[in-house]
Amino acid sequence: MSTYAGAPSGATISRWSRPKALLLGTLLALASTATLAQDTDAPAAPAKRQPAWIARSNAEAQILLDTYTRFYPEMAGELGVTGLDTRVSDLGLALSDRIRAAFTSAARELDERRSVVTDPRVVQDLEILRQDALLRAASEEASQRYLLPGFDVAERVYNGVRALLTDQVAKERQPAAAVRLRRYAGLEEGYAPLAAQAEARIREQLGVIGLLYPLRDELEQQLANSTLYLDGVQELLNKYKVKDGDKALKELRVQVAAYDDFLRREVLPRAREDFRLPAELYAVRLREVGVDIPPAELAARARTAFMEVRNQMIALAPLVARDLRLEASDYPGVIRELRSRQVTGEATLPLYRERLAVIEDIIRSQKIVTLPKREAIIRLATAAESASVPSPQMKPPPFINNQGEMGQFVLPLSMPPVKGAAPARRLEDFTFDAATWTLTAHEARPGHELQFASMVENGVSLARALFAFNSVNVEGWALYAEAEVQPYLPLDGQLIALQFRLLRAARAFLDPGLQQGVITLDEARRVLVEEVVMTEANAEQELQRYTFRAPGQATSYFYGYQRLLDLRASTEVTLGRRFSRQRFHDFVLAQGVLPPAMLARLVQDEFIPAELKRKAATPP
């Protein structure tokens, strides 16, 4: 997910500088192929018959899924776990201690389960589950040690309601959104107002010496977005004609305003200006997204790749200029001229859908990968969605008890302004003709949408689809997908594909460089605007991403791409003329979202021997 996006939204984070996209992205990806049986009033869609070992593995995975559900019920419900439509998160006493204890206990129980399991595939899955539980506990422990607790209450409320009010949620479930609102507002017996709980958790830690307060830019952006989120809730209530929610929303506006006033009075004056995280905490953030090499090594690899990609752009730009009769011939000038050809209004969605149709023809003709029969969905983001994730993103469907819901490629068009700043700026980097090619390949097909669709159709264990998830594998595949399509695109589309690859390399040395203090914000902004040729608006949201939205996550694209490209190269060298690109990609996608090292072992142990046997058995 881009997030995902690259990065999908997440509003259940209990620490100020925790990557907001990480947990939701993990859970969404985790459940992508789940077929666990859950209690439900609606008839479940017929499930594909599973091998016995997958059924056993999924039963073991319930231990960890139950733990996530306990603390993040809104997200678990969005994944497809039933019976949670009216459940809301509990921010009660000792929240971090309870999270750590629960995931540590789950890890211990999963470790014990390995002694009674004989199937080696299930044993491997149990280790995947155990490692995920340990990582969640370690992440919470590091956040608790270094960071003041922080909660974006308005965003939580919006995401909790939005999970129920979409075109793909059955109408009979939608009234539960009003129940959630009442519980968020504390208007039902047994429920304390969410804003009051959040304030209490922060007040508990205000006097702890040494805790890092939120970054000023982060907190100011949160405060500026509150009205957008609550207005977004009102829009959803109106659109889906949900009754009995207006009173709760009116009360929530008062409560959120009071909570925001508390933040302005007691937290904002002590907000930090230095965005850098402690080295130990940043290392945990990198582990969470799947980066398993030191930041310095990652940055060195990325700088080399940056130079190589830039050289390709220097060579290609004059050809694009000649082909389209542009005035400029240098790559920055050519990109700026291409970006001036903006697509706006009603023309945006038809253009992206047209691009998808052409790319699908390329995929078929070049035998890149097997396409699903289902169509891909592309739509524009609302203002509240753009506030939550100001980048193109893939919103995966619920795959537990999926009733026909599909993933959606969502296009945000502007960044929300901070209070007192200029009006929201259009993200022109994503809305010009030449950019639509590689964005469609990344977010739709053969990128994220195909990745999730393939897992649904093939069926893999929860452990390998959900709990083995990391951003390196998900975003690595999407960037790799861009590269697979690039040679067959028009020249201007190829240049922008290279520009986006240049950005991913830049991220992998700018993000750690900023966190380690070897690069300044001004230097990073110069690289993004002058060398990557981003707009000022998009460069600003990139810097927010590195500094407080999701430190470390942006490095995952480059690292995942490199690992997958290396696996592809070694496999192709081993098989020689026997190598089939389509079968290789189908195999990779059918494994779920495994970390690179585990995927490489499966390719070596299963794919290569099967391909050698296939060719050996083929008559001359």
N, C-alpha and C positions, 0 to 999 in steps of 0.2 A: 504494500500500500504506500502511495507516495506521501509513501507517503509518503504508510503505507508510505506518499507519498512517502509520497511519499510520505507525507505523514498523515495518517488519519487522526481524527480528534480523540481526545481523551479528557474526561473531566473528573476523574476520581483519584487524582493524585494528592497525596497527603503531605507533600513537601514543596517548598517554593520552586526550587530549580530542578525538580524531577521532570524528565522528558514527558511532556503531556501526551504525546502520541504513543508512548511505548506500551503501556499496559493494555489499552484498548486494542492497539494494533496486534499485540501478542494474542490476546483472547480471540479476536476476530479470525486471525489466521489459524489459531489453534483448532477452532471448531469447524474449520472449513470442510472437513470430510466426515464429521461426526455423525454417527447413526445410532447413538445411544437411545435406548428405550426410556421415555419419560412419561409420567402420568399426564394425560391431556384429555380434554373433552372432545376435541376435534379429531377426526380420523387422520392418522399419520399417513404420509405418502408411502407407497410401497417401497420398502428398502431392498437394496441390492443384496443378494445372498453373500454373506461374508465367509471367508475362511475361518476355521475354528480358532486359529491363533489370534486373528484380529479381534474376534469377539471376546476372547479371554483378555487380551491387552486392553480393550476398551473398558471392560469391567474393572480392571485394576486402575485405569485412568480416572475412574469416578472419584477415587480418593482425593485427587488433586482438583478435579473440576468442582467438587463440593466445597473445597476450601476457597477457591476463587468466588464461587457463588455466595458464600457467607458474607464476604466483605464487599463484593461488587455485584449486587443482584441486578441492577439495571442493565449492566453490560452483559451479564450472563443471559438475561432475558432476550437481549438483542441478538445474542448468538443463536437462540432458538430453544434454550432450556425453558420448559413450560412451567406454569404455576407461579411466575414471578412478576406478572404485569403490574401488580399493585405494591410490590416490595420496593423499599428505598434503602439507601445506604445508612448505616448507623455510625455516627461519629462520636460515640460515647467515650467514657473514660478509658485511658490507657490504650488508645487505638493502635499506636505503633507496637506496643508490647504485645497486644493480642494478635496482630498480623504476624509478627515474627514468631510467636509461639505456635500459631496454627500451621504455618508453612514448615517450621522446623519439625513439628510433630508429624506432618504429612510425609516429609522426607524420611523420617525414621521408620514410619509404617511401610513405606514403599521399599525401603532397604530390607526390612524383615520379610516382605513378600517374595523377594528374590530367592530366598532359601527354599521355598516350596514350589517354585516354578521350574519346569524342566525344558520347555521349548526355548531354544536360544534366542529366537526373535522376540519373544515376550520378555525374556531377561534383559535384552538390549533396550526394549521399550521402557521397562521399569527403571533402568538407569537414566534414560532420557527424562522421565518424570521426576526422579529423585533430584537430578541436577537442576531442573527448573525450579523445584520447590526450594532448594538451597540458595539459588540465585535470588529468588524473591525475598527470602529472609535476609540475605546479605545486603541487598539493596535497601531494604527498610532499615536495617541496623545502621548502615552508613548514613542514610538520610537523617535518622534520628540523632546521630552523634554530631552531625555538622550543621544541620539546617533548622531554622525555626519552622514549625508547622505552618502550612499555608493551604488555603482552600479558595477556589473560585466558585462561590456559591451560585451565582447567576448562570454560569456555564453548566454546572451540574444540573440545575433545574431544567435548563433548555435541552440538554442531551437526554435527560431522563424522559422528558415529554416527547422529544423527537423520535425516540426509539419506538414509540407506540403510534405516532401519527405520521404515517407514510402511506403511499398508495399501495404498498406491498404487505401491509398489515391488515388482517381481516377486520371488517367493520365492527364485528361484535367485540373485538378486543379494545377498540379505541376509547370507549368510555373510561377505561382504567386510567387513562391519562389524568382525568379529573381527580381520581382517588390519589394518585401520586402527588398531584399539586397540593391537595389538602394535607397530606402527610408531610410534604416538604415544609408547609406553612405551620405545622403543628396544630391543625384544626381537628384532628381526630384523636381520640383518647389513646394514650400510650405513646404518642409521638411528640417529641420536642422539636421546635422549629430548627430547620437545618442551619440557618444563619446563626442561631444562638449556640448550637453545638460547635460550629466552626470557631466562633469567637472564644468559646470556653477552652477549646483545645489550644488555641494560640496563647491565651492568657496564662495557661498553665506553664508555658515555657518562656514567657517574656523575661523572667528574672534569671534564666540560666545563662551563666557567663560563657562566652565563646561561641554561641550559636550564630550562624550567619543569617542576617535578615535578608528579605528578598531584594533582588536587584531593582533599583528605582524604575528603570524603564519597564521592567516586567510588571511591577505593581501598578504603575500609571496606565499601562495598556489594559490591564485587568479592570481597573476602575472605569476606564473609558468605554469598555465593552459591555458593562452591566446592563445598560438600557437596551442595547442592541439585542442581547440575549432574551430579556424579558419581553421586548416587543416581538421577538421571534416566536415566543411561546404564544402570545396573543394571536399572531398570524396563523399559527397551527390550529389553535382552538377554533378560530373563525373558518378556516378552510375546511376542516373536517367536522364542523358543526357539533363540537363537543360541548355539552351542557354542564352546568354545575362547576365550571372551572374558574369563572370570572371572579368570584368572591375570594378564592384562594390566591389567585394571581394578584389581585389588588392588595391583599395582605402581604404577599411575598415582596411586592414592590416596596412596601414600607419597611419590611425586615431587611431586605438587601440594602436599602438606602442607609439604614442604621448600621449595618455591618460595614458597609463601605466607609461611613463616617468614622467608625472605630479604626479602620485601617489607616485612614488619612491622619487621624489624631495620634495614634499610638505606634503605628508601624512605619508609615511612610517617612516621618522625620528621621528615623534610624535606618532607612533603607540604604543599602550599600551601592557604591558607584563602581566598585571593582567586580566584574562579572565572573572572574576566574573561580573555579571550584578547587577545593583541596585535591591534591594529586590522587589520593586514595579514592575519593568520591568519583572523580572523572574516570579512573580506571574501572570502577564498577559500571559506570554508564557505558563505557566501550564494551565491556563484557555482555551487558544486557542486549546490545544490538548485534553481537556476534563477532566483534573484532578481537582477535586473539593474538595480536602482535603488539609490541611496544609502540606508543604514539610516534616516537622519533623514526622508527623504521617505516611506519605507514606514511609519514610525511615525505620521507626520502623517495619512496616508490612513486608517490603521487606527483612530486615535482618533476621527476623524469618523464612520466606519462604526460604531464601538462605540456612540456616542451615538444614532445613528439606529436601530440594532437594539434598544437598550435601551428607547427610546421605544415601539417596536412591542410589546415585551413588557409594558410598563406598561399599554398599552391592552388587550391580550389577556387578561391575568391575571384581571380581574374576570369576564370571560365564562366562562373555564374554571371559576372558583370557583362561579359560579351554575349552570353545567351539571352539575357534579359535587357540588354542595352542600358545598363546602369551607368551613372556618372562616376561613381567611385570604383576602384579596383582592389584596394586593400581590404582585408577581411573586416575590420571594424566598420569601415565606411559602407561596405556592401551589406552587412547585417543591419545597420541603421536604416539604409534605404529599404531593405526588405521589410523591416519592422514598421515602416511608415505606411505599408499597405495593410492597414487594420481592417479586420472584419468585425462588424458591430451588429447589434440588434438581432433581428430575425434571421439574418444570414449566417450567424455563428453555428448553430446546431446543424443545419443542413450541410454546411461545409465539412464539419467533423464526421458526419455520417457518410458523406461522399468519400472522404479520405479512408475511412474504415473499409468501405466496400473495395476500394482499389488495393489496399494493403492485403485484404483477404485473398484477392485474386493473385497477388504476388506470392503469398504464403503457399497457395495451392500449386501454382505453376512452378515454383522453385523447390517444392517439396521440403519446406522448412520444418513444418510440424503439422500434426493432424488437428483440424479445426472442429470444434463442437457444432452441433446443429443449431443450438440456441443463438439468438441474436444478442448483440451487446447493447446496453443502455447507456446513452450519453445525455446529460442534462446540465443546466446552469445552476450554480449554487445560489442560495438565498443570502441575504446580508448577514444573518446570524451564522450561517455555515462558513462564510468567508472570514468572519471574525474568529471562529474557532480554528480553522485551518486555511490560511491565505495562500494555498498552493493547489494545483490540480491534484486530484486524489481519486483513488479507487475505493468505493465503499462496498466491501464484500457483503454477500447476503448471509442470513442465518442458515447454517448448514446442519444444525441439530434440528430434527423435525421440520426440515424445509418443506414448505407447502407450495413450492413453485416460485419463491422469491429469487430475484437475480441481483447480481452486483451492478453497481452504477459508477460510471466515469463522470465525476462532478467537476465542473469548471468554475472556480471563483474568478470574479472579474475586477475586484478592487480590494484594497487594504482598508480596514476601519481606521479612522483618525484618532489620535490621542486628543483628549480635551484641550481646547485652545489651539490646536494645530489646524493646518489647512484641510479642506474637504478630502474625503477618501479618494485615493488615486487608483486609476485603472491600471491593472497589471498587463501592460501592453506586450510583455514578453510571451504571452500565451495566446494572443488573439490576432496574430497576423498569419497570412496565408502559408508561408513557408514553415512556420512552427507547427502547424497542425499535423504534419506527417509524423514526426518523431514523438510528439505527445500522444498521438493515438496509438502508436506502436508500443509505447511504454505503459500507458494506463489501461488500454483495451487489449488489442491483439497484435502481436503474440505475447504481450506482457502480462500485467497483473490479472486482467479479467480471464484470460486463457489459463493462467496458472491455477486460479481457483476453480474454474469450470472443469479443468482436467482432473483435479483432485476429487471433485464431486462425482464425476463419471467413472473414475477408476476405483475409488474407495480405498482409503488407507487407514491405518490405525490412528486414533486420537493422539497418541504419543508422537507419531511421525508427522502429523498434520498440524497439531496445535502446540504441543509442548516442546517439540524440537524447533519451533519457530525461532528465527532471529531475522532482524532486518537485513543482515548481510545476504542471506539467501533470497529473501523476497525481492529486495531492491536490486540485488545483483542480477537476478533473472531478468528483471524488467529492463535494466540497462543493456544486458546481453541481447535481449530481444530487439532493442533499438538497433544495435550493431548488425544483427542478422538481416534486418530489412534495409538498412542504409544503402547498400550498393545498388539497389533496384529503384531508388527514389529519384525524382527530378534533381538536377544539380543544386537548386536552391534548398530543397529539402535535405539533401546530403550535407550542405554546409551548416544548416541549423542543427542537424543531428550531431555533427562534430562539435558545434558550440555547446550543446548540452553535455556532451561527454567531457569537454574542457571544464565545464562547471563542476562536474562530479570529481574530476581530479583536483580542481582548486579547493573544493570542500575538504578533501582528505589531507591537505596541508594547512589550510586556513583555520579550520576548527581546532585541531590540536595546537597549532601555533598560537592562536589567541588564548587558549586555556593555559598554555605554558608561559605566556608572556613574551614570546619571541617575535610576535607580530602584533602591531597596533591595529585598532579599529580603522584608523585612517588608511593604513597600508592595505588592509583587507578590502576596504571599500574601493580603493584605487584599482586593485586587481580585478574585482568584480565588475566595475563600471568600464574601465579602460581596456582591460585585456580579455575578460570574458564577454564584455560588451552587453551587460545587463542594464536595464533602466534603473534610475535612482530608487524608484519604488520597490522593485524586486530585490535590488541589492540590500535595501533596508530590512526587508523581511528575511533575507538570508542571514544577515548579521544577527537579527533577533533569534534566529534558529540556533546559531552557534553559541550564543551567549546565555539565553534563558529559555527559549521554547523547548529545545531538545539537544543540549550539548552532547556531542559525540555521534548522534544519529546520522548526521549528514555524511559522515565518513563511510557509511556502510555501502553506499552505491558503488563507489570505486573499488573497495576491497572485495565485495561480493562478485563484482564483474570480473576482476582479475582472477579470483579463485576459479570461477566457472570457465573462463577462457582458458586457463591453464589445464583444467580437466579436459576440456574439449580437445585441446591441442595434443595432449598426451594420448588420449583415446584414439584420435585420428592417426597419429604416428604409429601406434601399435597395430591398428587394423589395416592401415594403408587403403588400398582400393576396396577393401571390404567394408569400409566405414559408410554408414548411412546417416546423413544428418537428421532426417526425419525420425528414424527409429531412436537415435540417440536422444533427441529432444523429447520424444514421447516417453522414453524411459525416465529421463530426469524429472519430468513433470509428474509422472505416475508415482514417484517416491514421496510426494508431499513437499514439505518445506524443510528439508533436512539441512543441518549445518554442512559446510563444504567438506570437512574431513570425513564425515559419515557417508555423504553422497559419493565421494571418491572411492571409498571402500566397496560400496555396492556396485559401482561401475566396474571396478576391477574384478570383483568376485562373481558378478552375475551378468552384467551386460556384455562384457568382452567375451567371456566363454560362450555365451549364447550366440553371439554374432559369428564367432569362429565355427561353431557347430552348424549354424544355419548355412553358411557358405560351403562347408565341407559336405553337407547333405544334399546340396543342390546339384542336380545332374548337369553335365557340360552341355 
